[in-house]
Amino acid sequence: MTDLWPRIEGLLRQAGRSIERPARYLNHEWGCTYKPEASYRFCMTYPDTYELGQANQAVRILCNCVNAVEGMAAERAFLPAADMCDLMRAEGIPAFSLESCAPVAEFDAVGITLPHELAATNVLEFLDLSGVALRSVDRKESDPMVFGGGPCAFNAEPYAPFFDAIMLGEGEESLPELLELHRRMKNEGATRAEMLHAMAKLPGVYVPSLYDVLEENEAQRRGSWVVPRFDDVPFVIEKRLWEGFADSDAYEPMIVPFTEVVHDRLNVEILRGCTRGCRFCQAGMMYRPVRERSADNIVSAVCRGLADTGYDEVSLTSLSSTDHSQIEQILRRLNRALEGKGISISIPSQRLDSFGVDMAELVAGGKRGGLTFAPEAGTQRLRDVINKGVTEDDLFGAIDAAFAAGWRRCKLYFMIGLPTETDDDIKGIASLAQRAYDRAKKAVPENQRGNVRVSISCALFVPKAQTPFQWDGQISPEEAKRRIDLLRRSVKYRAVDVHWHEPDVSLVEAMMSRGGREVADVVETAWRAGARFDAWTELFSLDGWKAACEACGVSMERIAQATYDTDYILPWSHLSAGLFVKFLQRERRFAQQEKTTPDCTYDTCSACGVCMGLNTAIQTQEVRHG
């Protein structure tokens, strides 16, 4: 493979003062894997800068899985920052991998994770910088296969034309299987079309080019927006589930970067999945069922990982880490093992109804920065609508415990625009935050009350595929701004800060979340007009996206804001997270009735369909059932 390092090094030396953070483009970080002898080479890509991508657990996990296969090598690539992209284009230098500094186009296959909706134009920026045709249909036999996966794959249609194949679900087993099939067929001299047809028969693999897209009326009549062109290609693609998670080693060897990255710490995944059943939460639906790693496994992994990396902080990651059935035992054992070493333990997702006095003391360690709790809604009525499963007493109990244990700052996370929300619910956010502030002040010594801070962070509700709220529309940006203004006027305490996400950005997110394949044309048009790094506030342009929609004859507002009956067939109906449609319909009906559904990990089965349909079961250290 071509070694681009001499050209990259020259570029960085020549433009060192104008290129921001040149350490982004260096390799040989501690913990890298090199397999120069491998005959098959895979490039795993995060479509944003190194600082964001290097912290991504999916990149780390999948690279380790591929590198464990004999004869295969996985390397990493990230999208250069805007300044570097422009300079590389001017100098004719293509996108490259870090480990060997080789052109991405020379790899056998390229994997691109789809972490969020605003990464879409970055995918095209990366492919174009690599010299790979944007659309699968335009790629030559010699081009690498381009595979996608990640959260956005559960509505893959806005991305579909840009990928040869898209993987649904967990990739620990499915990615090596897909690459092994590609390697074998490539060595046998198979054509690209033959390989894609064979890939479509693998469980959890969606090959968009093998499906025709229908018009809306026909889609509603036939029950799907896409139909396979061949009889041996599945009508519905089910997600892949890695059954081996619970018994696998919790320590994933990781790279220690030269430059600071987000979440720059040792990350150990302690459980996967969540059955709390929040009706807006895509992650809680698509990662079911719950699977836990044991306390012995986790404690051993933390100790080995800290020794290997030199980090002074470890994060016990999952969707809801305090839901682990052995979390108290894990924290007590880690506190004993790490005592006096200056190492802090963090839990990124604290559940209000799990965060008592004991938990506060166990996660405090030597550092007490800020805590984040997520009531999501300002009134109990709306929390029941979204099936949040927490009460004001849960919040106040968590506040009491945290501030008594030494914390002085707390962020409360809410959503605006949830289905059935009223102005009273918005005012309820202000009331709840102010009462939380009063409780926090009461829990600390009088001479420290001036240090107490409570902030409100509000995001606009974005309807997500595979959730009970997938049929519900988003409120308009104008209405969102009105509700934010109402919230700001309702907060009377100067010590309670209000922050919010821009509704304009959320409008594009909703279009990408709910759109069909016609949105792919919008993505390409927006990118060709200069859109990239849309998740970066300073680079996002709603006007650019609106112009792209107009050019393509697509209504962004209709896609984002339309509300449908539950019998309406949505553009992703052929892609399944393993949930019964009847379960999602029932949960939406319960929401409208303000009726809650208990967590099936601790209560009766909610008949969501995952355990039955995927022949699996919930796996905890205390509960094992299906």
VOTOR-31841 format. One line per field, with one value per residue (C-alpha): residue number from 0; z, x, y. Coordinates in steps of 0.25 Angstrom, whole numbers. Each point is the difference from the previous one (the first is absolute). Example, Ala and Ser with C-alpha at 12.3 -4.5 7.8 and 13.67 -1.06 7.14 Angstrom:
2
i 0  1
c3 31  -2
c1 49  6
c2 -18  14
END
This chain:
626
i 0  1  2  3  4  5  6  7  8  9  10  11  12  13  14  15  16  17  18  19  20  21  22  23  24  25  26  27  28  29  30  31  32  33  34  35  36  37  38  39  40  41  42  43  44  45  46  47  48  49  50  51  52  53  54  55  56  57  58  59  60  61  62  63  64  65  66  67  68  69  70  71  72  73  74  75  76  77  78  79  80  81  82  83  84  85  86  87  88  89  90  91  92  93  94  95  96  97  98  99  100  101  102  103  104  105  106  107  108  109  110  111  112  113  114  115  116  117  118  119  120  121  122  123  124  125  126  127  128  129  130  131  132  133  134  135  136  137  138  139  140  141  142  143  144  145  146  147  148  149  150  151  152  153  154  155  156  157  158  159  160  161  162  163  164  165  166  167  168  169  170  171  172  173  174  175  176  177  178  179  180  181  182  183  184  185  186  187  188  189  190  191  192  193  194  195  196  197  198  199  200  201  202  203  204  205  206  207  208  209  210  211  212  213  214  215  216  217  218  219  220  221  222  223  224  225  226  227  228  229  230  231  232  233  234  235  236  237  238  239  240  241  242  243  244  245  246  247  248  249  250  251  252  253  254  255  256  257  258  259  260  261  262  263  264  265  266  267  268  269  270  271  272  273  274  275  276  277  278  279  280  281  282  283  284  285  286  287  288  289  290  291  292  293  294  295  296  297  298  299  300  301  302  303  304  305  306  307  308  309  310  311  312  313  314  315  316  317  318  319  320  321  322  323  324  325  326  327  328  329  330  331  332  333  334  335  336  337  338  339  340  341  342  343  344  345  346  347  348  349  350  351  352  353  354  355  356  357  358  359  360  361  362  363  364  365  366  367  368  369  370  371  372  373  374  375  376  377  378  379  380  381  382  383  384  385  386  387  388  389  390  391  392  393  394  395  396  397  398  399  400  401  402  403  404  405  406  407  408  409  410  411  412  413  414  415  416  417  418  419  420  421  422  423  424  425  426  427  428  429  430  431  432  433  434  435  436  437  438  439  440  441  442  443  444  445  446  447  448  449  450  451  452  453  454  455  456  457  458  459  460  461  462  463  464  465  466  467  468  469  470  471  472  473  474  475  476  477  478  479  480  481  482  483  484  485  486  487  488  489  490  491  492  493  494  495  496  497  498  499  500  501  502  503  504  505  506  507  508  509  510  511  512  513  514  515  516  517  518  519  520  521  522  523  524  525  526  527  528  529  530  531  532  533  534  535  536  537  538  539  540  541  542  543  544  545  546  547  548  549  550  551  552  553  554  555  556  557  558  559  560  561  562  563  564  565  566  567  568  569  570  571  572  573  574  575  576  577  578  579  580  581  582  583  584  585  586  587  588  589  590  591  592  593  594  595  596  597  598  599  600  601  602  603  604  605  606  607  608  609  610  611  612  613  614  615  616  617  618  619  620  621  622  623  624  625
c3 0  -3  12  0  13  -7  -7  13  8  -10  0  15  1  -11  6  14  4  -8  3  13  9  -9  10  -6  -12  7  3  9  12  12  -2  -16  -7  -12  -10  -12  -4  -1  -14  2  5  6  4  11  -1  9  -8  8  6  8  13  -1  -8  9  12  -7  6  -13  -8  11  1  -15  -2  11  -6  -14  5  7  -13  -6  -13  2  5  4  0  4  -8  4  -8  0  6  -10  -1  -3  -10  -8  0  -4  -12  -4  1  -6  12  3  13  7  11  13  2  -13  -6  -12  -10  5  -15  0  11  -3  8  8  12  4  13  -1  15  -2  -11  -2  -5  -13  -8  7  -6  -14  3  5  -13  -9  7  -1  -15  1  -8  9  -4  0  -15  -5  7  -9  2  6  10  15  5  9  12  10  14  13  6  -13  -7  6  -10  -11  -12  1  -1  -9  -14  6  6  -6  12  14  12  11  14  7  -8  8  -8  -12  -5  0  -7  -11  -2  -1  -10  -8  1  -5  -11  -4  -1  -8  -10  2  -6  9  -3  4  13  4  -3  9  11  0  4  13  12  4  -13  -9  -14  -5  -15  0  4  -8  6  -1  -1  13  -4  -5  13  9  -8  0  14  -3  -8  -6  -6  -4  -14  2  7  8  7  13  1  14  5  15  9  4  15  6  10  6  6  14  1  -8  6  4  -3  -15  -2  -4  -6  9  -9  -1  0  9  -5  6  11  2  10  1  -4  4  -5  12  -6  -14  -2  8  2  8  -12  -2  -12  -7  2  -13  8  10  -11  -9  10  7  7  13  1  12  2  14  11  -1  -15  2  12  -7  -13  7  7  -12  -9  10  1  -16  -3  12  1  13  -3  -3  -5  1  -12  -5  -3  15  9  13  -5  1  10  7  -2  15  2  -13  6  14  -6  -9  11  8  -11  -4  13  2  -15  -4  -10  -2  -4  -8  -4  -12  2  14  2  9  7  2  5  15  11  -1  -15  1  10  -9  -13  7  0  2  -11  1  -13  -5  0  -11  3  -11  5  -15  3  10  5  4  -10  -12  7  0  -15  -4  10  7  13  10  10  6  13  -8  -5  14  6  -10  2  15  -1  -10  7  14  -6  -5  -14  -2  -15  -6  -15  -2  -14  -6  -14  -6  -10  5  -5  8  6  5  5  14  -2  -4  12  8  -5  7  12  2  -2  10  10  -3  3  13  4  -4  8  12  -1  1  12  1  -4  -13  -5  -9  -8  -4  -14  -8  -15  -10  -13  -10  -13  -11  -1  -13  -4  -2  -8  7  12  4  -3  -14  -6  8  -7  6  3  -9  3  3  10  6  2  6  10  4  2  9  8  1  5  10  7  11  7  -6  5  -9  -14  -13  -12  -12  -14  -12  -6  -14  1  6  -12  -9  10  -1  -15  0  11  -7  -15  -11  -12  -6  11  -5  -12  10  8  -13  -5  13  1  -15  5  11  12  9  15  2  15  2  3  -7  -13  0  -10  0  -12  -8  4  -4  -13  -3  4  -10  -11  3  1  15  11  13  8  -5  3  14  5  -6  10  -5  5  5  -12  -9  -7  3  -9  9  1  -7  11  14  14  4  5  -3  -7  8  13  -6  -3  14  6  -8  4  15  -1  -5  12  9  4  4  -3  10  -3  -4  7  13  -3  -10  -15  -8  -13  -8  -8  1  8  -7  -14  2  8  12  14  10  7  14  11  8  -10  -13  -7  -14
c1 0  5  6  -5  8  11  -10  -9  12  5  -14  0  13  -2  -14  3  -5  -13  -4  -7  4  10  1  -14  7  12  0  8  -8  1  -8  0  -1  8  -1  8  0  -15  -6  -13  -1  -12  -1  -10  -4  -7  -6  5  13  10  -4  -14  3  11  -9  -11  -1  -6  13  9  -9  -1  15  3  -9  5  15  -3  -3  13  4  -9  5  -9  5  -7  -4  -6  -5  10  -4  -5  13  7  -10  2  15  0  -9  9  12  -7  2  -12  -6  10  0  8  7  7  -3  -6  -11  -13  -4  11  -7  -8  -12  -3  -10  -7  -7  -13  0  -11  -8  9  12  -7  8  13  -2  0  11  9  -4  3  13  4  -3  -11  -13  -11  -10  1  -6  12  11  10  4  13  -6  -1  -13  -7  -7  -9  -5  -4  -12  -5  0  -14  -5  11  -8  6  14  -4  6  13  3  2  -5  -6  1  -11  3  13  12  9  -4  -6  11  11  -11  -2  14  4  -11  6  14  -4  -8  10  11  -9  -2  -14  -6  -5  -14  1  7  -11  -11  7  2  -15  -3  8  -8  -1  6  -8  5  -8  3  -8  -13  -10  -6  -15  -9  -8  -13  6  8  -12  -7  11  5  14  7  10  -1  12  3  3  -7  11  2  -7  -12  3  14  1  11  12  1  14  -4  14  0  -3  12  10  12  -5  14  1  15  0  9  5  0  11  -10  -12  -13  -14  -2  15  -1  0  -14  -5  -14  -7  -13  -7  -15  -11  -14  -5  -8  0  -8  8  13  6  12  -9  -8  11  10  -10  1  8  13  10  14  4  6  13  1  -2  9  11  -2  1  13  7  -5  6  13  1  -4  4  -13  -5  -14  -9  -15  -9  -8  -14  -14  -3  12  -7  -10  11  -5  14  4  1  10  8  2  3  11  6  0  8  9  3  1  11  4  -7  -9  -15  -11  -12  -13  -5  -15  -5  -15  -8  -7  14  8  -1  10  8  1  4  12  4  2  5  15  9  -6  -14  -3  -14  -11  -10  -14  -11  -14  -3  -14  -4  -13  -4  -11  10  10  -10  -3  14  1  12  -3  5  -7  3  4  10  6  0  6  11  3  0  10  9  1  2  11  8  -5  -4  -4  -11  -6  -14  -3  -14  -6  -9  -11  -3  -14  -12  9  -7  4  -2  10  10  -3  2  15  2  -7  7  14  -3  -4  12  8  -7  3  15  2  -7  9  13  7  -5  13  1  -14  6  7  -13  -3  -11  -2  -10  4  -12  1  -12  -7  5  -9  8  -2  -3  -6  -15  1  5  -14  0  5  9  -5  5  12  -9  -8  12  6  -13  0  15  -4  -11  10  10  -11  -5  14  0  13  13  8  -8  6  -8  7  -6  3  -3  -13  5  10  -10  -9  11  2  -15  0  12  -6  -14  3  0  10  -4  8  13  -1  -2  13  8  -5  3  14  3  -5  10  -7  10  2  -15  2  9  -8  9  -1  -15  -9  -15  -1  10  -9  -13  6  4  -14  -6  9  -4  -15  0  -7  8  -11  -10  10  4  -14  -10  -8  -5  -10  7  -4  8  11  13  13  8  -11  9  11  -3  6  -7  -12  -14  -7  -12  8  4  -14  -5  11  -5  -14  4  7  -12  -7  11  2  13  7  9  15  -1  14  -7  -15  -8  4  -5  -1  9  4  15  2  -10  4  15  -1  8  -3  3  14  3  8  -13  -11  1  -14  -5
c2 0  14  7  15  4  7  9  1  4  10  6  1  6  10  4  -3  14  0  -14  -2  -11  -8  -11  -5  -5  -8  -15  -8  3  -9  -13  0  -13  -3  -12  3  -14  -1  -2  6  14  7  15  4  14  10  11  12  5  -9  6  -5  -13  -5  0  -8  -14  -6  3  -6  -13  -2  2  -10  -10  1  0  -13  -7  -7  7  12  14  12  14  13  12  13  12  11  13  10  7  -13  -5  13  -1  -14  2  12  -9  -12  -9  -10  -4  -10  -10  3  -13  -1  13  -7  6  -5  -3  -11  -8  -12  5  13  0  13  1  9  6  11  6  12  -8  -3  11  -4  -14  6  9  -12  -8  11  3  -14  0  -11  3  5  -10  -15  -1  9  -8  -8  -15  5  9  -4  -5  11  -6  8  -2  6  7  7  -14  -2  10  -2  6  14  -7  -12  4  3  -13  -14  -7  5  -8  0  -3  -4  -3  -9  -12  6  9  -11  -9  10  3  -15  -2  12  -5  -14  5  10  -11  -8  11  3  13  11  -3  -15  4  10  -11  -9  10  3  -15  2  3  15  5  9  3  12  -2  -13  7  8  12  2  12  4  -6  -13  -1  2  -11  -10  3  4  11  -9  -14  -9  -2  -15  -11  -5  14  3  9  4  1  -4  6  -8  -3  -4  -11  -1  14  -4  -10  8  7  14  5  4  4  15  10  12  12  11  11  3  -7  0  -9  -2  -11  -15  -5  -14  -4  -7  -3  1  3  7  -5  13  3  15  2  10  -7  -8  -5  -7  -7  -4  -6  -9  -9  3  -8  2  -3  -6  8  -8  2  15  2  -8  8  14  -4  -6  12  10  -7  -1  15  8  7  6  -1  -11  1  -12  1  -4  6  -1  -4  1  -11  -10  -11  0  15  2  -12  5  14  -5  -9  10  10  -9  -5  15  6  10  0  13  -7  4  -8  6  -5  8  -4  1  -4  9  -12  -7  11  0  4  -13  2  14  -3  -12  8  13  -4  11  9  6  8  1  -10  -2  -5  -2  2  3  6  11  -7  -14  0  1  -9  -11  3  -2  -12  6  -7  10  10  13  -8  -7  13  6  -12  0  14  -1  -12  7  13  -6  -8  12  4  14  1  -8  0  -4  -5  2  -1  10  -4  -14  -5  6  11  12  14  -6  -10  10  9  -13  -1  13  -3  -14  6  11  -10  -8  12  2  -14  1  12  -7  -12  8  8  14  6  -8  3  11  -10  -8  0  -7  2  -5  -6  -1  -8  0  -13  -7  -12  -12  -13  -13  8  1  15  -3  4  14  12  11  14  11  8  12  -7  -6  14  5  -11  3  14  -4  -9  11  10  -11  -2  11  -4  6  -12  -9  1  -4  -6  -5  -7  8  -4  2  -11  -9  2  -6  -11  -4  0  -9  -9  -1  1  -10  -2  13  7  -6  10  11  -4  0  13  6  -5  4  14  0  -7  -8  -1  3  -4  12  12  10  -8  -4  8  -3  9  -10  -11  7  3  -14  -5  10  -4  -15  3  -5  6  0  5  -11  -11  5  5  -9  -9  -13  -11  -12  -8  9  -7  7  0  -9  -11  -10  2  -6  2  -13  7  -4  12  -3  2  14  3  -4  8  13  -3  -1  13  7  -6  4  -14  -6  -14  -6  -4  -14  -3  1  -2  -9  -1  12  -8  9  -11  0  -12  -9  5  -1  -12  7  4  10  -3  6  -5  -1  -3  -8  -1  1
END
